[in-house]
């Protein structure tokens, strides 16, 4: 029995979510292989070979795989799927795009957002915005899983020595083609990989206040900036800063929530954070129910004071 992890990468390096997925694959038992499908992706394949716990890296390099089109990546996965009992994807936008195609074409069910491996055929996954945990047992011979990366510690990125095996790339689909992409360049850590996140809510009142109050704190801490859905919907912060069930799922070492009431959909995206600090002047705000430290105060006073004391 072996498990296949579908690596998320940029053709040069392996993204952090892959490391958490490798840990989940190791918990399934048996050898863990990693598929790196891309274009000009030899460096990414070598990086995958260094991950501790990986026994083999399968490297497929072709023009149709360069931009991670789901149709082409799914076809590449299917070309090697027969040899694996488990096929695991990070539960990211990319993984969620490819995994259902693979599961459908294999005619098996998909275990979505697995947060714990109970047994090789049994998994836990959050439901009802994380308010309940379902234990799911699969009867399929091959199990396709998307892994909630916050549920697993990352495997060590260096120290391994897996062999790299080259594969023939599948022919590109004639039903989909890559047109363009707009990649945001951030001066801060990527939200899902950040160790510290400073998030703001609707109470900030405007995008100017959002930046004026929270940016100095994030600068001091070397943190990523996040936002509640309410703040994003109000135009105070960009969409890719949204934390929550309909945004990004995060679990940093420190999460500071300023002016966030704590709606269920937001809590679902950040309550696995190691330490949660809430700043809110409403003592009944739900955010205090999950906070390790709560400060009942006006954020426009408390946050500048915090910045000054750092």
N, C-alpha and C positions, 0 to 999 in steps of 0.2 A: 504494500500500500504506500503510495506516495502522494504528496500534495503539490499543486502547482500554484505559485503566486504570480499574478500578472503585475509586473512592475510599473509604477508610475514614474516617469522620468522626463527630462527635457532634451534627450539625446546626448547629453554630456554628463549628467549626474542623476543619482537616484533621489527621488523626493522622500521626505520623511515618512509619509503615510505607508510606504512600502515596508519600512522597518517594523512598524506595528503589525502589519499583515503577516510578515514572516513569523513573528511571535505567535500569532493565532494559528498559523499553519503547523508550527512545531507542536502545539498543543493537540493537534488532530492525530498525531502519531505518524511514524514512518519518516522517510526522507522528504526534504523540502527542496523543490526545484523552483527556479525563478525564470519567467519568460520576459525577455527584453525585446520588444518589437518596435523598431524605429528606422530612421534613415540617418546614416552617419553616426550610429549610436554605439560604436565600439567602446568609447570611454564609459558610457553608462553600463555596458555589459561587464567591463572590468570592475567598476564600482560595485555592482551587484555581487560579483564573485568574492568580494571582501566581506560581505555581510556574514556575521557569525551564525552558524546553524544551516546555511545554505549548502547543499551537497552538489548541485549542478546548476549552471546557468545556460538556458537556451537562448541563443541570439539570432533573431531574424532581422535582416537589414534590407530594406527595399523602399523605393520611392513612394509607394502607396501607404507606407506605415509612418511616414515622417511627421504627420500632424495628428496622429492618434485617431483617425476617423473610425468610428465604432464599427462600421461595416467591415472594414479591412482588418482591424484588430481582432474582431470576433472570428473572422475566417481563419486567422492565424492561430488563434487559440484552439479552434475546432480541429485544425490539422494535427495537433499533438495531444488532444484531450483524451484519446482512448487509453493512454497509459496512466491515468490519474484517477484516484478515488475522490479527491477534493480539488476544486478549482476556486481560488480565493482572489478577490479584488478588494482594494481599499474602498470604503463607502464614501468616495469623493464624487464630484460631478463626472469625472472621467470613468471611474469604476461603475457608477450607477448607469452610465450610458451603454457600456459594453456588456455587463453581466446579464441583464435580462435577455439580450440577443443570444448569448451563449446557452443560457438555461433553456430557452424556447427551442433552439435548434437541437439540443440534446434531449428534448422532451422530458425535462425534469423540473421539479420545483426549485425555487430560489429561497435561500435563507437570507433575509435582508437585515442589515445592521446588527450582525451578531456581536454581542458584547462580552460573551464568555463561552468557552468550549467546555461543556460538561462531560462529554464523551465524544468519540469520533463521529457519532451520528446524532448527537444531541447538543443543542445550543440554547443560550439565553439571548433574548433580544428585547429592547424596550418597546412598549406599546402605550397608547393613550398619552402621548407627549412625555413619556418617561415616567408616568405615574404608576405604571405596573410593569412587571417583567414577565414575559411569556417564555416558557421552556418548550422548545420545539424539537421534535424527533423526526428525522428524515428517513424514509423507507427507500429512497432512490439509491441505485448502485453508484452513481456519481453525484456528488453534492456540490452545488454552486453557491458560493457564499459571498456577500459583501460584508466587510469587517468594519465595525465602528471603532475607529482607531483609538479613541479615548479610553476604550476598555482594556487595552493591552499596552504593556510597556514596549518601547522600541527595542528591537534587536541591535546589538552593537554593529556599527557601520563598518568597522575595520577589525581585522584579526582573523577573518576567515580565509579560506584558500580553495574555493570551488573551481572546478574545471568549467571552461566555457566551450559549449558546443554550437557550432554554426548551423543554422537551418536555412532551407530555401524559403524565401519570402513568397507569400501567396500573391496571386495576381490581383491588382487593384480592382475594386468594384467599379462598374460603369454606371452605377446608380447614384453615386455620391462623389463629390469632388470638393477639394479645399479651395475656398475663394480668398479669404483674408482673416486676419485676427488683429485685435487691438489689445496689446498686453500692457497692463498698468505697471509702471516702474515705481516701486516703493522705496522710500528711504528708511522705512521701519521694517521690523520682522514681519513675515507673512503671518496672518492672523491665526491660522490653524496650527502653526508651528511655534508661535511665540510662547516664551516662558512667563511673560508678564503681559497682561492686557488691561488697558484702561477703557472702560465703556461708559457711554453717556446715554441719557434718555431724553424724553420729550420735555422734561423740566428745564432743560438748558435754554429752551425758548427760541433759538435761532442758530443758523450755521456759524455766524460770527461768534456768538457766545460759546458754542461748542468748541471751536478752535481756540478761542481766547482762554477758556478755563481749563480744558483738558490737555491741550498740546504741551504746555509747560510741564505738567505732571508726567506725561508720557516721555518727554525728552529727558527728564531727570532719571526716570527708571529704565530707560532704554526699552520702552514697552510698545506694543502694537496698539492701535486705536480701534475700538469696536463701538457698536451702537445697538440700541434696541430697535425693533421693527417700527415702533411709533416714531422714533427719531428719524429713521430712514424715510418713512412715508411722508413725514413733514418736510423733508428736504434738508435736514440738518447735517446729514452724513451720506456718503455714497452707498450704493447697494452692497458693494463687496465688503463693507464693514459690518453688515448685519449679523448679529449673533442670535441663534434661536432655532427652533424647529424648522422654520422656512428660510433660515440663513445658514450660518456655519456652526458646526458643533465643535466646541473648544474645551480643553481641559488643561489650562496653564498652571504653573506653580502658584501664581497670584492673579486673582481677578478682582479688579476694583470697579464697582458699579456705582456711578454717580448720577443721581436723579432718575434712577430706574425703579419703577414700582415693583416689578417682578411678575409680569404676566406669565401664565403657564408656558406659552410658546417660547418665551425667553429663557425661563428656568431650564427647559428641556435642553437648551443648547450650551449651558455653562455650569450646571450644578455639580458636575464631576470635577471641577477645578479644585486643586489641593487646598488653597486658602482663598476664601471669598470675603471681601471687605465691602460693605454697603454704606453709602452715604445718602441719607434721605431725611427730609424733615417730617415725613408722615410716619408716626410710630407704628401704624397698622399696615405699612407697606409689606406685601408678601415676600419681598426680597430678603427681609430680615429673618424669615423662617429657614433660609438655607445659608445665611451668612455666618462665618466664623467670628467676624468682628462687625459690629454695627455702630454707626455713628448717626445719632438723630440730630441733624443740623442742616442749616442752609448750605447747599453745595457751593454757592457763590462766595461764601465766607470760608467754609471748611477746606475746600480744595486749594485756594491760594495759600492758606496757612500751612497746609501739608507740604506744598511746594517749597515754601520759605524755610521749613524746618528740615528739609532733606539736604 
